[in-house]
C-alpha cells in the first residue's frame, strides 16, 4: 500500500489536465499551445506512473497550428469517453475554433484519432463535453461582451455535426474571481456539480464549485469556495494551483487532477522555468461537497488517513531519466516540434536522428528546424551525442537551444569555417538579440550539453579536446520574463540553413 506520493505526478509543461477512466485504465489529456502535435494524451494503470501515448492533432484539418503565436494554439484540452469512443474537445486559439476529435482504441491498445473534426460555433475557450440521455452538452468559458467579461456558458449540440440545438445560456459568473474558466460538469447523488477555475492562472488561481438539481441551473455556490487554492499558502512549494478535473478510480474513490507550478527561489524572487505541471489529490465528500486533500495543495500527499485511496495506488511512484538512442523506427512521443511536422527534414535511420535545418529561426512564428523535450526539473542536464561522421554543416549551423517563447530563447551553435568550427551564442531576451562568436573548435563536436540550475543555464559544446560554453540567467527563460504561464521551457536540437545534424543519443536527467 502506498502511504504517500509526491506531486507533480507528471513533470514539466503538462497544464490543464483532464482525466477519464475506461474500466481499469486512466487516460489524461494536456494542453500543448503552439507545440506539435496538438494535445498530449497519456495513460496509466496506477495514477502515479504515466506513459505518453502521443499527440492527437497531427493534421491541419484537426488543428491548424501553423500560424500560432507563442502561448496560443491548443487551449484547455479535455478528454471524455462515451459509447465506445474517446472525445477530445478543445479550442485552437490560433484559429479561434472550438472542436471535437473522436478516437477509438485499436487491438494494440492505441487510440486511433479521426482525421477530421466537428466544429462548434461558440464564442469562447476551455470547453468540456457532458453526455446524458443520448444528448450532448458543451460547457465553455464564454465572452459575453466586448469588455472581456467572462461567464461559464452551456449549449446542447448535435454530436455528429456540432450544430447548436439549445443555448448558449449562462450557468455562473463564478464567485467573483477574475477569468472564470475551465468548466467541468459531473453528476453525483442527484446533483449536477460544476467545477471551475478562477483567479487567473497565477498566484490567485483557485478551484471553485457549484451545484444544481437541474443541468441548466440555477447553480448554487459551495459554502467554502474556493475549495482548493494556494493563494494564501505562500510557503508551500507548489503554487498557482487551479484548473482541475474530478474523477473516480476503479474502487469508487474520488480524485482531483489539477495544474500547479514549482517556482524556484532565486534570491528574493520566485521564478518558473518548468511551466504548469499535473498534480493529483485525494477527494472526500462532506455535506454534499468535495474536500480536496484536507483543503491544502501540498507537494507530498499523505494517505495514512485515507486507506481506501491508498489501496488504489498499486505501484510506487517512479521518476526516471529520459534516454533516447533512436533504436525505434519512429520518433518517441515525448518529442515536440513547433507548430507543425517537419516532414522529410526530420527522420530516423540507422539508430540516428537526422535533423535538417531550414531558413527559419525559433524566433520566427513558423516551423523552425527544432525538436525538443520539456524541462522537468530545476536541476537537470540535457545531453546530446553527435554523430560527427554523418553530420554536415554545409553553409548553415546547428546546436542546442532552450526556449520559453519565440522572443525569449538561448542556443549554442556551431558554423564551419576554413580552419574548423566557430561557436556562437545565439540568444534573444525580449527585443534584445545577441549573436556573437564565443570560441572555436578544431574538430566537429562530439557532444552538446545544457546544465540547468535554479539560477542559471549553461550551454556547452565539446569536440573531445576542447569545450566552449556560456551561461545565462534562468530568469531570462522563465514565465516571469514573458508575463505568461501557459508554457514551460523546452530544450532541444536546433538546425538552420541546410545544416544536417545527426544525433546518436539524447539524455535528459
C-alpha positions, -999 to 999 in steps of 0.1 A, spaced: 0 0 0 13 35 -9 12 57 21 24 89 3 35 102 -30 50 134 -45 34 160 -67 36 167 -96 27 133 -109 35 145 -145 65 168 -145 74 196 -169 48 215 -190 16 195 -187 -11 220 -180 -49 219 -179 -51 181 -170 -83 162 -178 -88 125 -169 -112 98 -179 -112 62 -167 -121 33 -190 -125 2 -169 -92 -1 -150 -72 23 -173 -68 61 -170 -64 85 -198 -52 120 -194 -50 150 -218 -29 181 -215 -28 214 -235 1 220 -258 -3 255 -271 20 262 -301 37 229 -299 31 200 -323 14 175 -322 -15 192 -305 -30 178 -273 -8 153 -254 -25 121 -242 -11 98 -215 -22 66 -199 -18 49 -166 -30 19 -146 -19 32 -112 -24 70 -113 12 77 -103 32 65 -133 21 77 -167 31 67 -203 29 92 -231 8 79 -260 15 109 -281 -4 138 -297 -39 139 -310 -39 167 -336 -13 159 -363 -30 174 -393 -41 210 -401 -76 196 -407 -77 186 -370 -60 218 -356 -41 242 -377 -12 254 -356 10 268 -384 3 304 -377 1 301 -339 18 327 -319 36 319 -287 13 309 -258 -16 305 -283 -26 272 -301 -42 244 -281 -61 257 -250 -75 235 -222 -80 202 -239 -104 178 -223 -109 140 -227 -141 121 -222 -153 86 -232 -188 77 -244 -204 47 -261 -170 32 -271 -153 64 -283 -129 88 -268 -137 125 -274 -111 153 -272 -127 188 -270 -105 219 -272 -100 253 -287 -73 262 -311 -67 299 -302 -47 304 -334 -79 298 -354 -103 307 -325 -122 275 -333 -137 251 -308 -140 215 -319 -142 178 -311 -119 150 -323 -131 114 -319 -109 84 -313 -112 46 -307 -89 20 -292 -74 -5 -316 -64 -41 -309 -30 -29 -298 -44 -6 -271 -36 26 -292 -62 53 -296 -67 60 -333 -79 95 -337 -101 105 -367 -85 128 -392 -114 153 -392 -131 174 -365 -165 185 -356 -166 223 -351 -188 240 -325 -196 277 -331 -193 291 -296 -177 324 -286 -152 312 -260 -125 288 -249 -119 259 -223 -147 236 -235 -158 204 -219 -184 179 -231 -210 161 -210 -232 132 -222 -267 124 -207 -297 105 -221 -283 104 -257 -278 142 -256 -246 161 -257 -238 193 -238 -208 216 -241 -197 239 -213 -172 267 -221 -157 299 -209 -178 324 -228 -170 360 -237 -203 378 -231 -195 414 -241 -168 434 -258 -152 443 -225 -138 409 -219 -164 398 -193 -165 361 -189 -190 335 -177 -194 298 -178 -220 291 -205 -236 259 -219 -250 247 -252 -266 215 -263 -252 203 -296 -257 176 -323 -227 154 -316 -224 144 -353 -224 179 -368 -217 203 -339 -249 222 -346 -261 241 -316 -296 229 -305 -300 250 -274 -282 279 -258 -258 293 -251 -270 300 -216 -250 314 -186 -245 288 -158 -224 310 -135 -202 341 -133 -182 324 -107 -176 337 -72 -160 370 -83 -125 359 -92 -111 370 -125 -110 348 -155 -137 322 -146 -127 293 -168 -121 255 -172 -157 242 -165 -164 205 -159 -199 191 -151 -205 157 -135 -234 142 -116 -234 127 -81 -263 118 -58 -289 136 -79 -268 168 -81 -251 183 -111 -217 197 -100 -199 224 -119 -162 226 -112 -145 258 -124 -112 277 -121 -110 314 -112 -84 340 -103 -62 338 -134 -35 312 -139 -11 328 -114 -8 334 -77 -46 340 -74 -55 308 -92 -82 287 -74 -108 260 -78 -144 267 -71 -175 245 -73 -213 249 -78 -243 226 -79 -278 224 -91 -306 199 -93 -311 208 -130 -284 207 -157 -292 242 -169 -292 256 -134 -296 276 -113 -262 267 -97 -255 275 -60 -220 281 -48 -203 259 -22 -202 275 12 -164 271 14 -155 284 -20 -127 284 -31 -124 247 -23 -87 245 -34 -60 271 -37 -26 281 -25 -32 318 -29 -30 321 9 -3 295 14 28 313 0 52 290 18 40 258 0 65 246 -26 36 242 -52 19 274 -63 -6 287 -89 -29 258 -82 -61 255 -102 -80 243 -133 -89 209 -120 -110 178 -131 -127 153 -108 -130 116 -115 -133 82 -97 -110 53 -95 -119 16 -101 -130 13 -64 -152 44 -64 -128 68 -47 -128 104 -59 -97 122 -71 -87 155 -85 -62 164 -111 -52 200 -115 -23 222 -126 3 239 -104 38 252 -106 70 246 -86 87 280 -86 124 282 -77 135 306 -50 163 328 -65 173 355 -41 142 374 -33 124 362 -64 104 332 -74 108 321 -110 92 293 -130 110 276 -159 90 243 -158 56 257 -167 24 244 -152 25 207 -143 -1 180 -134 -10 173 -98 -31 146 -82 -50 148 -49 -75 126 -30 -110 138 -25 -135 132 3 -171 143 4 -186 161 34 -222 175 35 -226 172 -2 -194 190 -12 -159 177 -21 -129 183 2 -96 180 -16 -65 169 3 -78 184 36 -80 218 17 -43 224 11 -24 217 -22 8 201 -8 38 187 -26 38 155 -6 4 138 -3 -1 117 28 -26 89 25 -22 74 60 -57 86 70 -71 76 35 -66 38 33 -92 34 5 -74 59 -17 -41 44 -8 -53 9 -18 -60 22 -53 -23 31 -59 -8 -3 -68 28 8 -76 54 31 -62 60 63 -80 90 63 -103 109 93 -117 133 81 -144 157 100 -167 148 101 -204 172 84 -228 166 81 -265 191 62 -286 167 62 -316 166 24 -319 129 25 -328 118 33 -364 96 62 -353 100 92 -331 92 87 -294 60 106 -284 77 128 -258 93 149 -286 77 182 -297 82 205 -327 69 240 -333 35 244 -350 38 216 -375 55 184 -385 90 187 -400 83 162 -427 114 150 -445 136 174 -425 133 150 -395 140 113 -400 153 83 -381 177 60 -398 204 35 -387 197 44 -350 203 81 -356 180 111 -356 186 133 -386 175 169 -384 178 192 -414 178 229 -409 156 253 -428 158 291 -431 135 298 -401 147 305 -366 129 297 -333 122 334 -331 100 332 -362 64 322 -360 68 291 -382 82 256 -381 119 261 -375 143 231 -376 138 224 -339 127 194 -319 126 194 -281 117 179 -248 100 195 -218 124 206 -190 111 186 -160 134 197 -131 151 228 -120 184 209 -116 186 189 -148 211 182 -176 202 178 -213 229 160 -232 233 154 -269 258 130 -285 266 140 -321 275 116 -349 304 136 -361 310 115 -392 274 118 -406 267 154 -396 272 181 -421 270 218 -415 270 228 -452 266 266 -451 244 265 -420 246 259 -383 234 236 -356 234 232 -319 211 230 -289 185 255 -277 162 262 -248 131 284 -252 102 297 -233 87 315 -263 96 330 -296 111 361 -281 129 345 -251 154 317 -260 191 308 -260 212 285 -281 248 275 -286 255 269 -323 284 259 -345 294 270 -380 321 257 -403 350 279 -414 382 272 -433 400 262 -401 374 243 -381 342 253 -364 332 286 -349 310 286 -318 283 312 -314 260 323 -286 226 329 -302 202 345 -277 171 367 -276 156 383 -245 125 403 -254 138 429 -280 175 424 -273 192 400 -297 227 386 -294 246 366 -319 283 366 -311 313 343 -316 325 329 -283 351 303 -293 365 279 -319 368 241 -322 393 223 -344 370 193 -350 334 185 -354 319 184 -319 312 152 -302 285 165 -278 264 194 -267 252 199 -231 228 222 -213 231 223 -175 200 237 -158 201 250 -122 176 272 -104 197 303 -111 214 296 -144 215 278 -177 250 268 -190 253 258 -227 284 240 -238 299 222 -269 328 197 -268 349 182 -296 367 157 -273 397 180 -268 382 214 -261 350 228 -246 333 261 -253 305 274 -231 284 303 -219 260 309 -190 228 329 -189 204 336 -160 174 312 -158 151 341 -152 155 352 -188 137 320 -199 111 320 -172 74 326 -171 80 357 -152 102 371 -181 73 368 -205 45 376 -180 26 344 -190 22 310 -175 10 289 -205 42 271 -215 74 260 -199 110 256 -210 117 232 -239 153 221 -246 161 206 -279 181 202 -311 183 231 -335 195 233 -371 195 261 -396 200 269 -433 206 234 -447 228 221 -419 223 183 -412 225 174 -375 229 137 -369 224 126 -333 232 92 -318 218 98 -283 199 122 -262 197 121 -224 177 143 -200 181 138 -163 
